[in-house]
Amino acid sequence: MTVAHNLPPLFLAADEVEILIGCKLPSHQTKLLRLKGWRFELNGNRKPIIARKYAEKMLGCASDALDTIPRLNFRALRGI
């Protein structure tokens, strides 16, 4: 299997989550993420996992490519 080494990892590393949230304890990280309305998953160790692209979007530094996702135009379907 070939791995592209120039791509960033899919998820934030544990130290990046710690910097983002400002605390080390996963239970506190989870609590603060929920308070701020962030989406995340918990891994098998009960540590929050955050997608890198989602974090970039939430922090306002996402690439323009995320904004070009096609969306259905329901008004056009209704003839409005």
C-alpha positions in Angstrom: 0.0 0.0 0.0 1.3 3.4 -1.0 1.1 6.3 1.5 1.2 9.9 0.4 3.7 11.5 2.8 2.9 15.1 1.7 -0.7 15.0 2.9 -1.5 16.2 6.5 -3.0 13.5 8.8 -6.8 13.1 8.7 -7.2 13.8 12.4 -5.5 16.3 14.8 -2.7 14.7 16.9 -3.2 14.5 20.6 -0.8 17.4 21.3 -2.7 19.5 18.7 -6.0 18.8 20.5 -4.4 19.7 23.8 -3.2 23.1 22.4 -6.6 23.7 20.8 -8.5 23.1 23.9 -6.0 24.2 26.5 -6.0 21.2 28.8 -4.6 17.7 28.9 -7.4 15.7 30.5 -9.5 14.1 27.8 -12.6 14.4 30.0 -12.1 18.2 30.2 -11.3 18.4 26.4 -14.6 16.6 25.7 -16.6 18.9 28.0 -15.1 22.0 26.4 -15.7 20.7 22.9 -19.3 20.0 23.7 -19.7 23.5 25.2 -18.4 25.1 22.1 -20.6 22.9 19.8 -17.7 21.1 18.0 -18.3 17.7 16.4 -15.9 15.0 17.4 -15.6 11.3 18.1 -14.1 9.4 21.0 -11.5 6.8 20.3 -11.1 3.5 22.3 -9.2 5.4 25.0 -12.1 7.9 25.4 -10.0 10.7 23.9 -11.6 13.2 21.5 -10.8 12.8 17.8 -11.2 15.8 15.6 -11.0 15.8 11.8 -8.3 18.2 10.7 -10.4 19.8 7.9 -13.3 20.3 10.4 -11.0 22.0 12.9 -9.6 24.3 10.1 -13.2 25.2 9.1 -14.2 25.9 12.7 -11.1 28.1 13.1 -11.8 30.0 9.9 -8.8 28.9 8.0 -10.3 26.2 5.7 -9.3 26.2 2.1 -11.8 27.5 -0.5 -12.2 24.0 -1.8 -14.6 23.2 1.1 -16.8 26.1 0.0 -17.3 24.7 -3.5 -19.2 21.6 -2.5 -22.2 21.4 -4.8 -25.6 21.9 -3.0 -29.0 21.0 -4.3 -31.1 24.0 -5.3 -34.5 23.1 -3.9 -36.0 26.4 -5.1 -35.3 25.4 -8.7 -37.0 22.1 -8.2 -40.1 23.8 -6.8 -40.0 26.3 -9.8 -39.5 29.3 -7.5 
